[in-house]
Amino acid sequence: MAKTGVASTYNPREIEPRWQRVWEEQDAFRTDEESDKPKFYCLEMFPYPSGRLHMGHMRVYSIGDVIARFKRMNGYRVLHPMGWDAFGLPAENAAIKYGAQPAKWTYENIAYMKRQQKSLGVSYDWSREVTTCSPDYYKFTQWMFLLFYERGLAYRKKAPVNWCPECNTVLANEQVENGRCWRCDAEVTKKELEQWFLRITDYAERLLADLDKLEGWPERVKVMQKNWIGKSEGANIAFAVPELGETITVFTTRPDTLFGVTYLVLAPEHPLVERLIAGKETETAVRAFVERMKKTRDFERTAADAEKEGLFTGSYAVHPLTGERVPIWVANYVLMDYGTGAVMGVPAHDQRDFQFAKKYNLPIRVVIQPADGQRLDADRLTEAYVDDGVLVNSGAFDGMPNRQAIRAIAEHLKEKGLGGPAVSYRLRDWLISRQRYWGAPIPIVYCDDCGIVPVPKEQLPVLLPDDVIIDGKRNPLTTSESFVNTTCPRCGKPAKRETDTMDTFICSSWYFFRYCDPRNDRVPFDPEKVNRWMPVDEYIGGIEHAILHLLYARFFTKVLYDAGLVNVDEPFARLLTQGMVLKDGAKMSKSKGNVVSPDEIIEKYGADTGRLFILFAAPPERDLEWSDSGVEGCFRFLSRVWRLVDQHLDLFADRRPAQPKDPAAKALHRQLHQTIKKVTEDIDKRYQFNTAISAIMELVNAISAYPDGADRGTLAEAIEKTIVLLSPFAPHIAEELWHRIGHADSVHAQPWPKWDEAALVADEVEIVVQVNGKVRDRVVVPANASREEIEAAVLAQEKVKAHLAGKTVKKVIVVPGKLVNLVVG
């Protein structure tokens, strides 16, 4: 190879900061709003400013940056923003622990993490940065709350809530994991409080049905959301309670078993329990049971292996179809926030009911017999019969197949005004009240004369006060008299502000709209600008957000769509959920002592090496095992690319056009175009960055092996295109090398290379030659050679002749383009 002398050394610590400064000075990644290019909105989930980036951040940002850079080079106007999900309890905990104000702690962390992000070389448009704890953002989070309130989707009620005694705040059901707080891991208890809710259940069916639109989402995420929404089809059944003049409504998926009901069970929290036990002998015992259940975690009450406990209330309901008196019990395994908080006990055909009935000696009545003629006897049952069959002891429905009876009995109840077909959802309304300081204040005022009064939008934001006491023992906002005491916006009389703040998931449920118009001070966004960019074309983040954040963001989008503010009803067209970064087989964590910091990697090897490794080591959806040797290998590869370019700068000083006519030039030209096609399709269609990088590595091998006497123009073209192909993955070294070979503009402003289909077709192919199935030689033949020509070329080979000496060729098997097997005897 022609060389220019001793090559310089690859030094990422010198080139990376320099190019980051150049990109910033040139505003290289500012969003193109004006052109008529097709749009591409690339978004990674914005981080909580905890203080330091970890490898999970590095992975998700590297993935997003490859996609954003690739799309720009392919002629798209790209929106690629970044911001901060900046409200939340950790800032408040830091205030308690260190005495630091949450705002100061948060903004210092943001500044540090932003420097880290810039050191990764990610192509963000920082002019669109949003910070959810900034008044210019949470002003519109409050605006969103008022929109929901105006549309009847925000309401306040007293309810038993999940209470974290350590965080001193309410948790949504989704934020309770195995009975513990998702943030601090403290045991969660129940507490009755006036709380604000959003009616997400009004959208349950649309949230479920529209999952079918999301063809670009991983199937497992859609399944997780379907299961969380939890649609059940069945019937509502009304059981009258004459002594109270009330009705207990039960939802069941098995109305076919209605004639098998021998008792009803209410959740201990059911509002009728107090009235049912009033004046009864059971009153004291049931009340004590109810209090004990309030302190017992839901998952303990409902676990499959949990002991079923209950007490008779002393009251009865009336069976809607038989008129029979049905005893009413309370039990631990019924929850108020599922269904109606009441279930009908059918012990012959439900295993849980069977266990309960056996424990408390309650009647068991068989109403479904197997279709095969086997006869079940209630006294001899050892477990509930839950399979299909035909109805017995069911009045006019006797003899009917039970599946048919599900609909028939539901319709019969509807005709009689005693219930009817119904759908129930596991999904509950979204509890958004939090007894915290560091969150968006709920813009509501309480007036003795006017009641609940929303703060007018022109008076937003309701600002967080500074004169609060943050000690972890109370809601900090209640300690600020200047905040609590206000005037009613309607009548002007003294009033009190709402002291709860909003769940931080509210902030992240609409931020992707704000990025489209981040400096608007009148409204959250200009619908015209949002409609130019939405939906997000590629959304990237962890699988841990599959239920909470994604479901809430979808809900918000549908409400904004119904309000006529946006023209999309789903926010994210495609979703990429990247796997975790592991070390020694476990998720990186300080407690395990297996943390590798992005700062360490950047300092030692450079950002490009870290990015390349994290993209090369595993497909994006798979967990990635950290490997120090793998990182070193990626650094060596980049160093090799550096040397390869540096040693051939003469090619670009006297650039000749490619003329791939000699065999070596033809082979390199073909491999170059194969690589362009492979890398393009792996990024664009499959997001298989690891195989794309592997193809570039193979191309570099081929360039390194290129003989000195072959066409120099072809070599120059291959080196130049390699730099372009590498640029989305390792942007700094690609930019440096691009300029070193003589270009004045940015490599990231280049059009993406196109492959030539004609170049992909090989002129010649290598054929494996076998004798009796064993490889004996290889022969190169024209790619379009006929069977006869291939056979003749094989038989002319000296090595083949030697193996055939004294033998008879009985059969010649030709697999065109691959092999020839000579069967001899």
Buried (B, 14 or more C-beta within 10 A) or exposed (E): BEEEEEBEEBEBEEBBBEBBEEBEEEEBBEBBEEEEBEBBBBBBBBBBBBBBBBBBBBBBBBBBBBBBBBBBBBEBBBBBBBBBBBBBBBBBBBBBEEEBBBBEBBBEBBEBBBEBBBBBBBBBBBEBBBBBBBBBBBBBBBBBBBBBBEEEBBBBEEBBBBBBEBBBBBBBBBBBEEBBBBBEEBBBBBBEBEBBBBBBBBBBEBBBEBBEEBEBBBEEBBEBBEEBBBBBEBBBBBBBBEEBEBBBBBBBBBBBBBBBBBBBBBBBBBEBBEBBBEEBEBBEBBBEBBEEBBEBBBBEBBEEEBEBBBBBBBBBBBBBBEEEEBBBBBBBBBBBBBBBBBBBBBBBBBEBBBBBBBEBEBBBBBBBBEEEEEEBEBEEBEEBBEEEBBBBBBEEBEEBBBEEBBBBBBBBBBEEEBBBBBEBBBBBBBBBBBBBBBBBBBBBBBBEEBEEBBBEBEEBBBEBBEEBEBEEEBBBBBBBEEBBEBEBBBEEEEBBBBBBBBBBBBBBBBBBBBBBBBEBEEEBBBBEBBBBBBBBBBBBBBBEBBBBBBBBBBBBBBBBBBEEBBEBBBBBBBBBBBBBBBBEEEBBEEEEEBBBBBBEBBEBBBBBBBBBBBBBBBBBBEEBBBEEEBBBBBBEBBBBBBBBBBBBBBBBEEBEEBEBEBEBBBBBBBBBBBBBBBBBBBBBEEBBBBBBBBBBBBBBEBBEEBEEEBBBBBBBBBBBBBBBBBBBBBBBBBBBBBBBBEBEEBBBEBEBBEBBEEBEEBEBBEBBBBBEEEEBBEBEBEEEBEEEEBBEBBBEBEEBEEBBEEEEEEEBEBEBBEBBBBBBE
